[in-house]
Amino acid sequence: MLQFCKINFNGVAMNWFYRITVRLLLSVMVMAVLFFAQRSYVSIQEYNEVQDTYDILNSRVESLQLENQEMKEENVRLSKDMSYYEQLGREEFGLIKKNERVFIVPLK
């Protein structure tokens, strides 16, 4: 025990002062621990939300990069291969060559 606890102050023992001081310090320490624990819990939640957002955006970036690569390949193919133009015209737009006949067969 500390020395000042045994000292009398005007005839009154300082033991009560020691007990109050210890209780006050413990209370402040507990409140500080609870405060920082709550703050770190909020920080962890915020970190998890940011990480989830990052993962979503990262997957979106990857899909856009893949789409960009496919478009670049199609652009190269369009600039070099004229038969690809013909194929797109027939499949996408229903175009036909000169003197070509198209037969439309109705589906049942």
Summary of the structure (lengths in Angstrom):
residues: 108
radius of gyration: 39.7
end to end distance: 100.1
largest distance: 124.2
contacts: 186
relative contact order: 0.04
helix: 76%
strand: 4%
